């Protein structure tokens, strides 16, 4: 579990919230920020008067210490990183009036974020463990719109200490998630209602806005809850009022009688503990209410207690109101409601809470089991950190799930890195961009059902000519992007189409089933017919002509970036044909053999696979492209073997690291993702000269998704030192001081391409699961490692004598499973 202290806390912001439910981030300073509960991506979203605080008292010697449970804002870095905003503290100059703690330490082991609050004047030790349930293979259990905050308080003094842990929350129902809120004043506020919730052993405040129409985008509910012995201030007009509530709260009877038992504390708070009076009725026009819940505690020297708070929310309305690529079309005043899937499972915020409480032990236990499987594994530390943090990308605002259960994703969330061409609110480059999702492995492997759904959507919008537009228009009944300019690139992306084949086979290997494959097979055949007809009409197995790709341009003529994807797709089609149409298998195999020999002969330059110089703008020609073997990376993950001579694959990878892993960056005229004396893998370089006048777009940028796929591929080839150099350089850039380790950016925050990081796990362990064959393979590397195998997850332990022991922590594997331990490169 990585620890962030001092300056390294500055940019840490750990997303909390379920898949597709919106989120709030816990900062390295212990404060809450980046409030995006309604699903509107807004990295600067801030909800005032929502915090935690602590009051600790003792009768003899007399003492009363109060603290906000956050440290003072760190000053800006002397050289702030460009294109990021995680280090911004929106309330730095208007904190609530209690003192902050002297310092914090932050640790992250997804889905758990842990903060230790450091202050020598506090007579107690205080720490927080915050999380939202996260269970691999179970998208519903991982899609609860809530955060549980568990505080641990230990009396380190020699006297009995009693006091109050205060949790506060602003009623944000009606807020659009974007317009700044000033105290309790904000657009959309007015008529907000806070209701006191009392249940046996539970206290809370339920928040809504009855005046809103049920189809209003901001319609919904919020909840602040605890099961501790608590008193509540259901309505307040300021942070000051809520802190005054805590300052005036008293435990007269327990103190008089010396009885600090749980029963005594609950009896003491039952009739109210403070003279502070809550306002009555709905909030006035233009304003909302805050709410506070104060949990009483009393600790003898050395004693420890835990106190839970929950923030839950329910916002049922999501509209396809985001930017649309392609030609401008007018739909009048149509709003295109698509909904939120989680809201079909719950009728309000209380339903969310009750669902969590009903399964709390199982949800907490499974979430902890996953975190421990990663953090306690024998993966090298850099790889542990990557695999752990991949979950934050899966459950970021970049991805969502509509009411019908389908998963969708932007390329990222608009932010500081997109203000050069767009704003910083909403989703970046909608929707389900297949060439960017070519790199995504985390969501599809952790939640295979969602990955299958994306494949179904992709083939559902297939054009009559068999092509796949690389963006999806939502709702799906609207005209799709057929025979029109799409944007990024303008014509359907060839690399994205080839990736659709590979992603479908991934779902098959993960257990989608042969019947599911048969349903997708006609669309795959039409797709491959279109690709062959358009780019390989002469039948030589090499693709020619204008090839639109993920760099938002077209490459011209043979190139290994597209070529390796094409070879991998042919092999995947052959493997799938063997399962559902054996008579078609040989044709794919024959074309693969011709293409393999043709590409290798045309493009190998003795060090790597280059491109014939065409003179076309944006071609890379003699350049060393970091992505040149993306298809081989896929082939290794899918168990398809080598697409090209193994010695040349290894030599090309070594060249990529040698020429493209650069230390020291100067202005290059494009987006800056690495600067100063940092180290990163550039998209393309020209080590032997020949850089074109108009080079490959984005060639000088550093994309974490490309870094991850190259590093994982290095592991597949036994180039472990090279792989770790890349990953360690990436983590040094995202070390918390200037960039957030839980937010890797490209064209937006929480960028999808970064989910290539998941592939490091199987590359290092040699793990491969083939559901149709009921076969599991793992590498001969002693240690204990986490795995996710499509139908089960857990740990696999390899002993020195190459014995494999599988511990299933969730799901199940076939009863006739065969397990093979093989040598690693």
N, C-alpha and C positions, 0 to 999 in steps of 0.2 A: 504494500500500500504506500503510494508515494506521499511524502509529507511536504507541505508548502509552508514556509515560514518567512518572516521578514518581508523583503522586497518581492519575493516570489509569490506572495498572496495577491499582489496588486490586480492582476487581470483574471484571477480565478473566478469563474462563474459556472456552477455545476447545475445543469438542468434537472428539475424535478417535476414529474408529471407523467401520466400514462401515454401510451401510443395514440396519437391523434387527438389528444384531449386538451392541448394547451399546456403551458408550463410556467413555473417561476424558478428563478435561479438562486442558489445559495452562494454568496460570495466568499472569498477567502478571508474577508474581515468579519464574517458571521452575519452580514446583513442580507436581506432579501431584495432582489432587483429583477429586471427583465420580466416583468409581469405580462404574460400573454395567455391568460386563462381562456379567453373567448376564441382562441385560435388565430388571431390576427398577429402575424409575425411582425414584431416591433422590438428590436434589441434594446431600445431606449425606453421601453414602456415602464413607467414607475407608478406604483400605488402608494401614496403617502399613508402615514399613520398605521403601518402594518409591520410589526416588529415584536421582539421578545425582550423582556427586562426582568431584573431580579432585585428583590429587597431581602436583606438578611439582617435579623435583629437578635439581640440577647438582652436578658434583663440584668444580669450581673456577670461581668462588668457591663455597664450600659453601652450598647452599641447599636447602630443602625446604618447600614451601608446599602446604597442603591447603585445599580449599574444598568446601562443599556447593554444587552448581550451582543455587542459588536465592538470592534475596535475603531479608533479614529481613522478617518479616510487617509490612505497613503497619499503623499504628494505625487503629482504626475512624474513619470519617468523623464529624465533629462533628454531622452531621445525617443519619444513615443513611437510605437510601431505604426506604420501607415496601414490604412484599410481595415482597422479593427476599432471596436468601441468598448470592449469588455472592461477596460480599466476605468471607465467613467463612473463616478459615484454621483447619481442624480441629486441626492439630498446633502451633498458634502457641506453646504453652507447653511443648512437649516435642520440640523438634527434635533430630535426631541430633547428637552432640557435636562435630562439626567446625564451624569458622566458616562463615558464609554469605558469598557475594560481597557487595560493597558496594552493588551496584545492578544493575538489568536494564533493558533496553528490549525492548518487544514489538511485533511487526508481524504482521499477519494478511492473507493473500491466499489465500482458501480454494481448495484444501484444505490449504494450507501455513501453519503457525504458526512464527514465527521469533523466537528470543530471543537477544539479545546479553547476555553476562554481563560486567559492568563491575567492575573491581577493580584499582587501581593497583599493588597488591602482587603481583599475578600477573604473571609474566614472559612470559605468552602471552595472546593474544586467543582467546576462546572464544565460539562461537555455535552455536545449535541450529536445525535445520530439521526439524520433526516433521510427519508427514502420514499419512493413509490414502488409498490410491488412490481417485480420483474421476473417472469418465469419463462425460460426458453420454451419454444413450441406452443405456448399458450397465449395467443394475442389478446384474448379477453381478460385473462387474469393480469395481463401487463398493460391494460388500458383503463385503469381506474383514474378518474379525475380527482386525485387527492394527493396530499403529501402528509406523511406522518412524521412528526418531530418528537423524538424521544430525548429528553434531557436527563442527565445523571448528575446528581448533586451529592457530594460527600463532605461531611463535616471534618475539616482538618484541624480544628481548634480544640482547646481543652475544655470548652464550655458548651452547654446546650445551645443550639442555634435554631431559631424558627424564622419563618418568613413566607414570602409569596413569589411565585414564578408567574409572570404576567405574559399572556399572549394576546395580541391585538390584531384586528383586521378591519379594513375599510370595506363597506358595502359598495362594490364596484359594478353592480347590476345597472345597466344603462350607459356605462362608459364604453366608448368605441375602441378602447385599447390604444389609442393614438394621441388624441388631444390631451395636452398637459393638464394635470389636476393640481389645483392650488389649495392645499389643505383639504377641506371637504367640499370645495367648490369645483364643479366641473360640468362640461357639456354633457347633457343626457341625464344629469342628476336632478332630483326633485321628486318627492313622493316615494322615496325609498323607505322600506319598512324592515325593521329588525325585530325579530320575535325571540323571546327568551325560551330556551329549550331545557326542560327539566325532565329527566328520566331517572329511574333508580340507578344511582351510581354514575350518572352522566350529567354534564352541564354543557350548554352551548348556546350559540346565537345563530338563528337561521335568518338569512338575508334575502330579500327579493325586491321587486319593483312592480307592484300590481298594476300601475298605470300603463305599463308598456304593452303593446299588442303582442300576442303570442308568436307572431312571425317576425318581430323586430330582431335585427341581428344581435342586439345586446340583451335580449330577454333571457332570463335564467335565474339561478339561485346560487348562493354561497353559504358556507357554514364554517363557523369556528367552534371547536369541540374539544372537550377533555373528559376523561373518566376519573380524574383526581378529585379530591375534596375542594370544591371551587365555589367562588362567588363570581357573579357576572355583572358587568355594567353593559346592558344591552344596547344602549344608545349614548353616544358622546359626540361632541362637536369638534374635538381637537385631541391631539396627542397629550397636551397638557392636562386635559380633563381625565384622561385614562391613567396617566401617571399619578395624578392627585388621588384617584380612586385607590391605587396601590399604596400610596403614602399614608392614607387614612385608614386602611384596612387593619382590623385588630382581631386578636384571638383571646378575648378576655377570660372566658371560662377555662380553657386549657391551661392558660398561664396561672390563674388563681389556684387551680386544683393540681397542677403539675401532671395533668393527664394529656399526653400528646399522641394517644393512640389514633389509629385511622378512624375509629368510630367517634372519638371525641372531636377530631378535626371536622368530620362531616357534620356532626351536630352543631358545631360552632358556626359553620358557614351557612347553615340552613336558613337562618332568619335574617341574613344580611350582615355585613361586616363594616360597612362604610356609610357615612352620612352623605356622600356624594350622590346627588340625585340625577337620574337619567331623564333627559327630555322625553316628552310624550308624543306619540303620533308619528305620521310620516314626516320625512325630512322636508324642510322648506324648499321652495323653488330654487333650482340651481345648486343645491347642496345635497349631500348624502350624510349618512350616519357612520361613525366608527363604532366598534364594539371591543370590549375587553373581557377576558376571563382570567381570574387570578386564582391559582392553585396554592393552597396552604401546605406547608411542610414543617416538620420539626425533627431535628436530628441530634442525638446524643453524640459525644465525641467519637469519631471513627465510623459513624453510621452513614449509610448511603440510601438514597431513594431515587426512583425513576418516575418521571412525569411525562405523560404523553399529551401532545396536542395534535389535532388534525385540522388541516384546511381542506375542505371539499368544495367542489363546484359543479355546476350543471348548466351548460349553455347549448341548447339543442340546435340552434340555427347556424348553418354554414351556407354561404352563397358562393356561387362561382362568379364572384365579382372582381377577380384578380385580372391582371394584365392578360391580354390574349394576343398571341402571335398569329401570323398569317394576315390575310386581307381584312380590312376593317369591315365589319358587318353591323348593321343597325337592327337591334331587336326591340326598339321602343323602350318601354318601361319594364320589360321583363327582368325579373330578379334572379331566376335560376337557382332556386333552393336545392341544395344537395344534402344538407343535414350532417349530423355527426353520428357515427355508429354507436358510440357509447351511450348517447341519449335515447336510443331505442331500447336499451337494456335497463335504464333507470328512469324513474318518473320525477326525480328531483335530487337535490343534494343529500337529503336524508337517506334516500334509497342507496346512493353511492356509499355513504358511511355504513349503512347496515350490511351491505354486501361485503364490505371490507371486514367488519366486525364478525360476521358469520364465518368467514374463512380466515380470520386473522392469523391463527397459529400456522396454518398451512402456507399462506401467502408470505408471511414473514420468514418461515423456515426455508421455503424454496428459494426465496430471494437471497437469503444469507448463504444457502448452499451453493448457489451459482457464484456469488462474490468470493466465497472461500475457495471454490474449485479453481478459480483463476488466480486469486492472490496467493493461495497456498501451494501453487503448482511449482514444478521445476522448470518452467519456461524461464529464459533469461529475463532479467528485470525489465528491459526496454519492451520486450514482447508482451509481458504481463500487462504493462501499462496500456499498450495499444489495444489489446483484446478487451480489457476492462472498459476503456473509454469508448469503444465502438457503440456500446448501448446508448450513450448520450446522443449520438447521431441518429440512431434509429428512432428515438422518441423526441427528437427536436421538432420545432414547428415546420421543418421542411417537409415532413411526411404527415399524411392524415388519412382518415378512413370515413367515407361517406355513409349515409344511413343504410344503403343497401349492402354494406359490408366490404366494398371494394377499397383497396389501398391505392393512394395516389401520392405523387411527390413532385415538388418543385425541384429545380436544380439545387437551390439553397434558399435561405431566407434573405431578402433584401437587407442591406446594411451599409456600413461604411465603404465596403469594397464595390458597391454598385452605384454610388452617387454620381459617378462620372457619366452615367448614361441613363440612370433611373433614380427613383427615390430610395429611401431606406426603410420603407414599410411595406410588408406583404411578401408574397412568394416570388422568387427569382426564376424567370424563364420557365413558365409552365408548359406542359405538364407531362410527367412520366417520360422525360427526354431520354430516348432509348440509347443514344450514344454515350451519354453521361452515366446512365444506369448500367452500361457495360462493365463498369468498375465496381459497382455495388455488390458486395457479398454478405454484409452483416445482416440486413433485414431478411433477405431471402433464405439465409441459412438458419438464423435464429427463429424465424417465423415462416416456415415453408408454405403455409396456407396463404399468407399474404403474397408471397412470391408467385404462387400459382395463379392467384387472382390477377396479378399484373400481367401475366402472360395471356390470360384469357382476354383481358381488356385490349392488349396490344394486337391480338389477332382479330378481335371483333371490329377494330377500326381499319382493317386491311383494305387497301384500295382495290378497285376492280381489276387493275393490271397485275395484282399480286404484291405490289410494293407496300411498305409500311411507313407511314409518315412518322417522323421522329418525335412528334408532339401529339398529345391527345387533347381534344376539345371536350370540355365538360359543361353541361350534361352530354352524355354520349349520343343523345338523339339529335344534337345540333350537327350541321354539316362539318365533316371532318376535313383535314387538310390534304385533300386529294387534288392533284393537278393545279396547285396554287403555290406561291412562294411561302415558305414556312418560317424561315428565320433561324439562323444558327445551326447549319447552313440553310440556304434557300430551298434546295431540293432534298428529297428524302435521303437521310444519311445512310450510306452503304454500310459503314461500320456498325451502326445501330441495327440494321436489318440482319446482318450476320450474327450479331450478339443475341438477337431474338432466338435463333436456333440453339445457341449454346445455353442460354438461360432456360429454355424449355427442357433440354436434356438434364440440366442441373435439377430441375423439379422432378424429373423421372427418377434420377438416382436417389433423390431424397424421399421417394415413396409416394409420388403422386398417383401411381397405378397405371396399368396398361390401358384401362378403359379411358382414363383421362387423356393419355397420349393419343389414343385413336381419335378422340374428339378434336385434338389440335392438329393432327397429322395432315388433313387436307389443306389447311392454311399454310403449314410449313412447306408442303410440296409446291403450292402456288408461289410462295415466296422464293424458293430456290429456283423454280422455273423462270421467274422474273429476273433474278440476278444472273442466271446463266444466259438468258436471252439478251439481256442488256449489256453485260460486261464480258461474257465469254462465248460469244457467238461462234468463234472459230474452233471451239472445243479443245484448245490447248491447255486448259486448266489454269491459265493466267488471266487475271482481270485487266482489261484495258479501258482507256477512256476516262472521262470526267467522273471522279469518285468523291462525293461529298462526305466529309468526316467531322469529327468532334472538335477540330480546331476552327470551326465556323468558316471553313473554306473547302475547296475541292483540291484533291491531289490528282495528278494527271499521269496516266500510264502506270506500269507495274511499280509497286512499292510494298515493302514487307509489312508495314502497319496494317493495311487492308489485307495483304496476301496471307499473313499468318492467321488472321481471323477467318478468312475464306477456307484455308486448309483445315482449321479446327472445325468449322461448320460442316464441311464435307465429311469429316470423320464422325461428327456427332450425328449427322443424318444417316450415315452408314450404320452406326450403332442402334439408332432408333428404328431404322428399317428392319434390322435383324429381329426386333421385337414385334413389329406390327405389319410389315410388308417385306418379307425376306427377298422377294423377287427383285426389289429395287436396290438392294444393298450393293451389288457388284458395280452398278453404274457409278455410284458415289465413290466407291473405292478406286475405280479406274481413273476418274477425274482427279481424285486426290493425288494419285501416283504421278499423273502427268503434271499437275500443278506444282507438286513438291519439287520435282526435278527442274521444271521451268523456272520457278522463282529462285531456286538456289543458284542455278547457272547464270541468270540475268543479274542478280543483285549482290552476290557476295564479292566483297572487295579485298578480302584477305584479313580484315579486322572486324567488320560488321556488315550488316545489310544496308546498303545505300540505295539511291534511286537514280536512274538515268537522268542526266541533265536535260531538261525539256525547255527551259527558258520561260516557262509559265510562272506567273506570280504565285507565290506562297509554296511552290514545290521546294523540298529540302535538298534535292540533288545529292551532293557529296556529303551531306550532313550525317551526323550520328544521332539518330532519333531515339530518345529514351524509351518510347513506346513501340519500337520496331518489332518486339516479340510479344506483344499483348496477347496474340492468339495462342502462343506457346504457354503462356501463363494460364490461360483458360484450359488448354489441353491437359496440362498437369493436374489441374483441379478436378477435371472430369475423367481422369484415368484413360486418356486417349493416346498416351505415348508421345513420342517425338514426332514433330511435323517436319523437321529438318535435321541434318546431320548433328548428332549430339555435341561433337567437338566444336562445331561452328556456333551452335547455340551458346555454349559456355564462353567461347572466345568473344562473341558479340556482347554478352552480358558484361564480361570483364572490361570491354572497351567502353561500354556505356558508363560504368562506374568511373573508369580512369579519366574519361574525357568530360563527363557531364556533372560529376559531383564536385562542385566548385566552392571554394572559400573566398569570400570577399565579393561584394556586389556594388556596382555603381549604377547610376541612372541609365535605364535602357529603353525608356519611352513607352513602356507598358505598365501593367499593374505590378506593384511591388509587394511580393510575399516573402522575400528575404532581402535583407539590406545590411550595410556596414560590413563587419567581419564575420557574418554568419555563414554557415555552410548549408548548401542545398543542391538538389539535383535539377538542373535546368532541363527544359523540354527538349532542346536540340542544340547541338554545337557543330562547328565545322573545324575539327582538329587539323585537317590537312588543307585548309583554305577552301575557297570556292563558295563562300557565303553569298547567296544571291542578293541582288539589289533589293528585291522585295522578298524577304525570307519567310519561312513558315510563321504564320501568325502565332503569337504567344511564345515564340521559341526561347526567349530569355527569361520567361517566368518560371517559378518553382511551384509545382502542383503537388500537394501531399498525396493525392490519389495515385499519381504516377510514381511517386517515390515508394509508396507502399507496394504497388504491383511489381516494380523492379526489385525491391528488397525481397519480397516473397519468392519471386522467380529465382533470385540468387540462392535462396535456401533450397529450392528444389534442385539446384545444380551443385549443391555442396559448397557454394561460395558464402560461407557463414560470416566470415569477417567483413566482407563487403556489405552484406545485408545489414549487419548491426551498425556499421558506420553510417549508412543511410538513415536508419531509424533513430540512432542517437543524435544525429545532426538535426533531424526534424524535431525531436523532443527538446533539444537545446533551444530551438527557436520558440517553441510553445511551452516555455518553462514557467509561466505565470508572471514573470516580471513585466513583459510587454505584450504577450499574447496568451490567450486562454487555452490551457491544455484540453479543454472540453468543447472547443469550437474551432475546427480547422476550416479555413476560408478559401474560397476561390471567387467565383462570381456570386458572392453572397456568403452569409454565415452558415455554419453547419452544412457544409457542402457535400452532396451525395457522393462525389468521386472519392472522397476520403474514406468511404466505407469499404474500399479495397483493403484496408488494414486488416480486416477479418481474415484474409487469406494467409496471413503470416502464421496463424495457428496450425492449420493443416500442413502448410509447407514445412514448418519446423518439426512437427511430430510424424509426418508421413501418413497422416490419417486419411483414409478414403472409405466411403460407405457406398455400396451398390445395392439398393433395396431390391430391384428385380432379381438379382442373383443371390440375395441374402448373404452377402459377402462383405466383410470388414477387413481392411488392411491398415496396419500401423507400422511405423518405422522402428528399427532396432536401436532405440535411444533410451537408456535406462532413465527412469523417472516417473513422476505422476503428473498427468496432464489432463486438462478439461477437454471435452469433446461435445459436439452437437452433431447428431447423425440423422437428421430428418425425421425420425420417429422416436428418438430417445436422446437424452443428454445425461452427462455425468462425468466420470473420470476414468481414465485408463492408466494402469500402472504397468510399466515394463521393467522386468527384473534384469539383472546382469546376464542371466542365462537365456534372455529373450522370451520369457514367459509373459503373456499379456493377461492381466486381470481387469475386467470391466465392472465398474460400479455404476449402476443405473440410478440416477437421482430423479428422473422424470421420464414418462413415456415408456415404451417397450421396444425391444428388438425381436426379430423373428426367432421362433424356437429352433429353427434349423440353421441358424446363422453359423457361418464358418468364419474363423478369425485367423488371419495370416500376419505373421511378423516378418517384415522384409528389411533388407539392408537399405540404409540411406546413402545418398551420394557422399 
